[in-house]
Amino acid sequence: MKKITKETYLNWYKDMLFWRKFEDKLASVYIQQKVRGFLHLYNGQEAILAGALHAMDLSHDKMITAYRNHVQPIGMGEDPKRVMAELYGKATGTSKGMGGSMHIFSKEFGFYGGHGIVGGQIPLGAGLAFADKYKGSKGVTLTCFGDGAARQGSLHEAFNLAMLWKLPVIFICENNGYAMGTSVDRTANHTDIWKLGLGYEMPCGPVDAMNPIKVAEAIDEALERARRGDGPTFLEMKTYRYRGHSMSDAQHYRTKDEVEEYKKIDPITQVLDIIKENNYATDEEIDVINKEVKDKVKECEKFAEESPYPETQQLYDMVYEQEDYPFIS
């Protein structure tokens, strides 16, 4: 694994803070009805992405996930202005405003969605890995899903084929404790989701996913296994979301005290504490980072606000490849 240095911690802090503030802004404009539909935020889970990106080779590796999917493409290289424009439904968005919050895509940067069907991305991730193996690519696909999706039948089918064919895929359950509003201990007779891998003799285990170092170590080991041709890994990333399942979630299923307890191990705070303990940055330098993040979020908002909505004709241009499609009237 690449060494974790002073620069790593500073980049982690800057990136995770930006992802957090980017989504805080989305929550704000959602209330103003500038972003419509559903909105699922990643607040609290940022260490998974930060740690994974440290281990990944972005020239080969891919990622696919569910609908909590705004910051992943940004981490992989996509312009955050285009991501925010997509949420606004603007023509300058990553899918020209046609996908919205739940369907962010950035094939150019190896990000394959953004999927609204619960668990629907699990077999698709196995399929991406199959393509890499078939073509002889060095790529590995990180396939992320929530604890609720771990109860889908498609997971078992994908696990079986991935092991049978030794596919270069890492299955990642982002276990934030609740499938919408249903706690993990109410969805099955065991709470150790990682043990689902044992039935397929798939290497598997739990990870402290509030700590990007632990995530990076686990992902690195799984990447090495996949690149050797030894097949998939299943990792249960134990994390927590500070906001509701979506913006419409009243969160009656948990207490404010529970949320505050988890905020004591906030991944951003953990990284900032290490920076301060090791004198990696002065208070003034941290203030500069904070200001840069704030300004960058404002840039994204301005771009999205000022971008045009799609023309009606785009409905046809985005659906039909054949320009003289005979069934358009």
VENNORGI-V13675 format. One record per helix or strand of 3 or more residues. SS is the DSSP state (hx for helix, st for strand). FROM is the first residue (numbers start at 1). LEN is the number of residues. If there is no record, write none. Layout:
ss->SS from->FROM len->LEN
ss->SS from->FROM len->LEN
This chain:
ss->hx from->6 len->26
ss->hx from->46 len->10
ss->st from->62 len->3
ss->hx from->70 len->6
ss->hx from->80 len->8
ss->hx from->107 len->3
ss->hx from->120 len->16
ss->st from->141 len->6
ss->hx from->149 len->3
ss->hx from->153 len->12
ss->st from->169 len->7
ss->hx from->184 len->3
ss->hx from->193 len->8
ss->st from->203 len->6
ss->hx from->212 len->16
ss->st from->233 len->6
ss->hx from->256 len->8
ss->hx from->267 len->11
ss->hx from->283 len->24
ss->hx from->314 len->6
